[in-house]
């Protein structure tokens, strides 16, 4: 009887994506902006980051699911950190700051840890 062995190695690429399904409506003191679908297979987790025009949105609140962040006008804010891989859908809400919504662009990204 013959015997043998073989070595199999697989490499799974790191993939982190976020997509937005728009559904804008008034909600309380702000607006519901729709849903984000997050997908990231990073074993170390990831951060959900919102980018916007620097100098705008100061004091505005962005909430994704249960996570909330007050924007400081810098143009970038970390909304949440997730400790491992995940797929999830979360609603987005925004409340205006003192200057209202002085930009029409919010860009969400996932950054692998």
C-alpha positions in Angstrom: 0.0 0.0 0.0 1.4 3.4 -1.0 1.1 6.5 1.2 1.8 10.1 0.6 0.9 13.6 1.7 0.4 17.0 0.3 0.5 20.5 1.6 -2.3 22.9 0.8 -2.1 26.6 1.6 -4.8 29.2 1.0 -4.6 32.9 1.2 -7.8 34.8 1.8 -7.6 38.4 0.7 -8.5 41.1 3.2 -11.8 42.7 2.1 -13.5 45.6 3.9 -16.4 47.3 2.1 -19.2 49.6 3.1 -22.3 50.4 1.0 -25.1 52.9 1.5 -28.8 52.4 0.7 -30.3 55.9 0.8 -33.6 56.6 2.4 -33.7 60.2 3.6 -36.5 61.2 5.9 -37.0 63.5 8.9 -36.4 61.9 12.3 -36.7 63.8 15.6 -34.1 66.6 15.6 -32.4 65.4 12.5 -32.6 63.0 9.5 -32.5 59.3 8.9 -30.1 58.9 6.0 -30.7 55.2 5.2 -28.6 52.1 6.0 -25.0 51.1 5.8 -24.0 47.6 5.0 -20.6 46.8 6.5 -18.5 43.8 5.5 -15.0 43.2 6.8 -13.1 39.9 7.2 -10.2 41.4 9.1 -9.4 39.1 12.1 -8.3 42.2 14.0 -11.4 44.1 13.3 -12.0 47.5 11.7 -13.0 51.1 12.3 -16.0 52.8 10.6 -14.8 56.3 9.6 -16.8 59.2 8.3 -15.1 61.8 6.1 -16.6 65.2 5.2 -15.4 68.6 4.0 -12.9 70.1 6.5 -14.4 73.1 8.3 -17.9 72.0 7.9 -20.4 70.0 10.0 -18.9 71.3 13.3 -21.2 70.2 16.2 -23.3 67.9 14.0 -24.0 64.4 15.3 -23.7 61.3 13.2 -25.1 58.1 14.6 -24.7 54.7 13.0 -26.8 52.1 14.9 -26.1 52.8 18.6 -22.8 54.5 18.0 -22.8 58.3 18.0 -20.0 60.9 17.3 -20.1 64.7 17.4 -18.2 66.1 14.5 -15.5 68.6 15.2 -15.0 70.1 11.8 -11.7 68.3 11.1 -13.1 66.4 8.1 -12.7 63.0 9.7 -14.2 61.1 12.6 -14.1 57.5 13.8 -17.7 56.4 14.4 -17.1 53.0 15.8 -14.5 50.2 16.2 -15.4 46.5 15.8 -13.0 43.9 17.4 -13.3 41.2 14.7 -14.7 40.3 11.3 -18.4 41.2 10.8 -21.2 41.7 8.3 -24.0 44.0 9.5 -26.6 46.5 8.5 -27.0 49.7 10.6 -29.2 52.8 10.2 -27.6 56.2 9.8 -28.9 59.4 11.5 -27.6 62.9 11.4 -28.5 65.9 13.6 -27.3 69.4 12.4 -24.9 71.5 14.4 -25.1 75.3 14.9 -24.3 75.9 11.2 -26.8 73.3 10.1 -25.7 70.8 7.4 -23.1 73.0 5.6 -21.9 70.2 3.3 -23.9 67.7 1.2 -21.3 64.9 1.4 -20.6 62.3 4.0 -18.3 59.5 3.0 -18.1 56.3 5.1 -15.1 53.9 4.9 -14.0 50.8 6.8 -10.3 50.8 7.9 -9.0 47.4 8.8 -7.1 47.2 12.2 
